[in-house]
């Protein structure tokens, strides 16, 4: 049977929204509509037109199919370069709860309704139907796995996990934690969900309907299905990005019809990784086809070099950047040395040597976070030192591959596969080793 999902939309001191039709205000025992505000007030919630405050507020649409609530100034892309505010419209029940002296607005809707928006928010609703179907299965699998984990009391209560915090090593990984008041949030921390605002075509609705209830499973368990923008030609094992658990369905695949000798090589070996990264080998995600790319990328990212990329870090800025991002004063940076790589050549451990401090950092997201104002494209990179003055490199050139952690489905690769005539089942089997597509529930 189809589940209900609760999605945290916005967390703020004050939430401004508009109900376009009548909603039943459960706690106030009346119908309301129009432009309203709710705000945190002395530990409770105050709503426009009521003197009384409430510990919780529930708004239920009188006519589900036509009623929508528009929430103003929803923050999207939190902490990324595209962070911005949007007005977004939502169907279904709205619940307001307090946490940390702010109010959460939570959308309560059926899973399949949620997915129509997710696949249109993670990519464009005009994308190839087979790509949308593949993403519907992935998003459904990931969501139900989160709900199942929460019901079993196996929630993650934090986002940062320390693996090693020795004097000369700091290894940590980051993941989404489970929220206390709802199942998932609406931003990149979980899955992008922007309400009915993004459902602009029948194609996204068809993609969800035609895969109704379908999930990825492995050895009888729901798959923790992951995805990134571009694997760079080779996908990564789960354990090199997150906790030290091996999932066969989230392990190295070559993103091509045929495996090149470079790709088949052990990319944990430095010389092999170098040969792989410094050569733009054929792969599904190695494309400059604008029609394909615009299905995945925002307009301002369309000209981004993501399959193979170059970033120059100047000494005059690098030390200050690393201090800002890590809180550690390395002094002038003398070297950036890969210590360990994963199956895709992504660096898992990187030694940063300065004239004041030497430290090995990891895993991949920590490396990307410390070496960039936002996030470095990926940790699959080679380091070339620039001119030295008094034995101090004046710059470091990073030559890299891919965009994101590289685990699971490669969105750009999948878009190319769909464009080339592959169906969603073939796409899923390509990216998730040994996983089965199973009908979890029927209509």
Residue, then its C-alpha position, 0 to 999 in steps of 0.5 A: x500500500x502506498x505510504x504518506x510522506x511528510x516533507x519539511x519545506x521551510x524553517x523560519x521565525x515567520x512563514x508567509x503563505x496564501x491558501x487559494x481555496x478553503x482549508x479546514x483549520x483543525x485546531x481552530x475548528x473553522x475554515x480559512x483561506x487567503x494570505x496568512x502568516x504563522x510565526x513562533x511566539x513564546x514557544x508556540x505558534x501564532x496565526x493571522x486572525x487568532x489571538x490564541x496560540x497553538x502548539x501545532x497547526x494543521x490545515x486540510x484542503x477542502x477540495x484536495x484536487x484543486x486546492x493549493x497553498x503558495x508558500x513565499x520565500x522558500x530557500x533552495x540550494x542551501x549553502x550552494x552557489x545557486x542558493x536563492x528564494x522561490x515562491x512554491x505551491x503545494x497540494x495536500x495537508x500542511x502542518x506547522x510545528x516548532x523546533x529551535x524557536x522557529x516554525x517548520x511548515x510540513x507538507x503531508x502527501x502520498x508518496x507518488x504525488x511527492x515523486x512527481x515533483x521530485x523528478x521535476x525538481x531534480x531535473x527538468x520536467x521536459x527531460x526524456x521520459x526514460x530518464x524521468x522513469x529511472x529517476x522516479x524509481x531511484x527517488x522512490x527507493x531512497x525515500x522508502x529506505x529512509x522511512x523504513x529506517x526511521x520506523x525501525x528506529x535506526x535514524x542518523x542523528x547527525x550529518x558529520x561522522x568522525x572516522x579518525x581525529x588523530x594528531x596528523x589525520x582528520x577523516x570524516x564523512x557527511x550524510x543526510x541525517x533523519x529529521x525529528x519532525x518529518x521524513x525528509x526535507x525539501x532541499x538537496x540535503x535530502x531530495x529536491x521537492x518544490x511542490x506543484x510549481x515544478x510539475x509542468x508537463x504530463x511527462x513527469x506524471x506519466x513517468x511516476x504512473x508508469x513505474x508506480x510502486x517500483x523500487x530497487x532492491x538487493x538481497x531483499x533490502x531496499x536500495x539506498x539509491x544514490x546519484x550525482x551529476x557526473x561520475x567522470x566515466x567511472x562510478x565510485x564505491x559507497x564506502x569511499x564517500x560515506x560509512x565503511x560499508x560495502x554495498x555491491x549495488x553501489x560499486x565501480x562501474x564503467x560508464x560506457x558500452x565498452x570498457x577501455x583499458x584505462x577504465x579497467x585498470x586499478x584506479x587506486x594506483x596513482x599512475x593509473x589514476x593519473x592516466x585516467x584523469x588526464x585523458x578524456x576517454x569516451x563515456x556516456x557522461x562525456x558529452x557537450x550536447x546542450x539538449x541533453x545537458x539542459x535536462x540536468x543542469x541549470x542555465x548558468x551551469x550549461x557551459x561548465x566543464x564537468x567531465x574534465x576540469x581544471x582549477x588553479x589555487x593560488x598560494x596567496x589565497x589558498x592558505x587563507x581558504x583552508x584556514x577559513x574552511x577547516x579552522x586550521x592554520x597550515x601556514x603557507x601550503x607546501x604540497x597537496x599529496x593524494x594518500x589514498x584513492x577509491x575505485x574511481x580514482x577519487x581521493x579519499x585521503x589527501x595530505x596537506x603539508x604547510x610550513x606550520x602544520x601537516x595533516x591528512x584529511x578525508x573523505x571525499x566531501x571534506x576534501x572538496x569542501x576545504x579546497x573550495x569556497x563552495x564545493x570542488x567539483x569532485x575529489x578525482x583530481x591530479x595536483x600539479x605544482x606551479x613555480x616555486x619561490x624559496x621552495x614554496x609553490x606559488x600555485x597548485x593546478x588541480x586537473x579533475x574528473x566528474x561532478x559530485x561523489x560519483x556513487x550510483x546513477x550518473x545523471x548526465x550519463x543516464x540522460x545520454x543513455x535515454x537520448x541514445x534509446x536505452x529504456x529506464x530498466x537498462x539505465x538502472x541495471x547499468x548503474x546499480x550492480x545486481x539490483x532488482x526492480x521490484x513492485x513494492x506496492x500496487x494501486 
